[in-house]
Amino acid sequence: MADLEKIKERIQDIAQRPRNVELSEIEWVANNLANCGYAVKSKDARHGKLFQVNGQTFMVNHHTGNKQVRSYSVKDFISAMIELSLYD
């Protein structure tokens, strides 16, 4: 289990390279936030995954086959993390 500071570092790392992020990295953040007490839900969608973290909902779309996340989905993820005060 990662502590909140390590999760914030990973979010910052993801924000700095929005064109080179894999779905597993965002799943890692969501899973570790759940371990820290955040209410996290996720659901598979046709070309991605829908996440909800403490009421903040965001969709992560990825390229079929390689699971690389589309840059606009990374921006949505970062916006949700800003609303949760996990990134500034």
Phi, psi and omega per residue, in radians:
M1 nan 2.289 3.117
A2 -1.578 2.538 3.077
D3 -1.412 2.941 -3.043
L4 -1.056 -0.614 3.140
E5 -1.140 -0.701 3.112
K6 -1.174 -0.636 3.088
I7 -1.125 -0.766 3.119
K8 -1.084 -0.667 3.086
E9 -1.095 -0.718 3.130
R10 -1.165 -0.677 3.093
I11 -1.091 -0.747 3.116
Q12 -1.099 -0.715 3.104
D13 -1.075 -0.772 3.119
I14 -1.106 -0.714 -3.110
A15 -1.134 -0.514 -3.100
Q16 -1.367 -0.254 -3.129
R17 -2.413 1.153 -3.037
P18 -1.127 -0.266 -3.118
R19 -1.691 0.059 -3.099
N20 -2.431 0.986 -3.096
V21 -2.145 2.411 3.089
E22 -1.812 2.707 3.138
L23 -0.970 -0.652 -3.114
S24 -1.063 -0.509 3.128
E25 -1.224 -0.721 3.108
I26 -1.241 -0.638 3.060
E27 -1.096 -0.658 3.109
W28 -1.050 -0.801 3.125
V29 -1.059 -0.855 -3.112
A30 -1.067 -0.793 -3.137
N31 -1.088 -0.708 -3.138
N32 -1.305 -0.518 3.022
L33 -1.147 -0.656 3.081
A34 -1.085 -0.680 3.112
N35 -1.189 -0.383 3.116
C36 -1.608 0.095 3.057
G37 1.804 -0.009 3.083
Y38 -1.312 2.573 3.072
A39 -1.453 1.923 -3.062
V40 -2.134 2.287 3.037
K41 -2.253 2.591 3.036
S42 -2.525 2.648 -3.110
K43 -2.549 2.329 3.101
D44 -1.200 2.444 3.072
A45 -2.138 3.123 -3.038
R46 -1.041 -0.825 -3.122
H47 -2.196 0.600 -3.136
G48 3.017 -2.655 -3.101
K49 -2.518 2.412 3.110
L50 -1.738 2.243 -3.136
F51 -2.081 2.616 2.974
Q52 -2.385 2.151 3.133
V53 -2.186 1.992 -3.119
N54 0.809 0.761 3.082
G55 1.555 -0.213 3.099
Q56 -1.542 2.047 -3.092
T57 -1.827 2.378 3.065
F58 -2.602 2.583 -3.130
M59 -1.842 2.340 3.095
V60 -1.976 1.859 3.095
N61 -1.613 2.490 -3.138
H62 -2.349 2.850 3.096
H63 -1.238 2.394 3.131
T64 -1.119 2.261 3.082
G65 1.789 -0.933 -3.018
N66 -1.804 -0.078 3.075
K67 1.117 0.296 3.051
Q68 -1.341 2.270 -3.036
V69 -1.380 2.449 3.093
R70 -1.238 2.518 -3.017
S71 -1.062 -0.608 3.128
Y72 -1.172 -0.488 3.083
S73 -1.270 -0.595 3.073
V74 -1.121 -0.693 3.101
K75 -1.098 -0.701 3.085
D76 -1.117 -0.723 3.096
F77 -1.056 -0.823 -3.130
I78 -1.121 -0.689 3.090
S79 -1.048 -0.715 3.099
A80 -1.139 -0.675 3.140
M81 -1.202 -0.571 3.066
I82 -1.136 -0.780 3.127
E83 -1.075 -0.520 3.122
L84 -1.556 0.093 -3.115
S85 1.043 0.607 3.091
L86 -1.810 -0.111 3.107
Y87 -2.650 2.492 3.105
D88 -2.346 nan nan
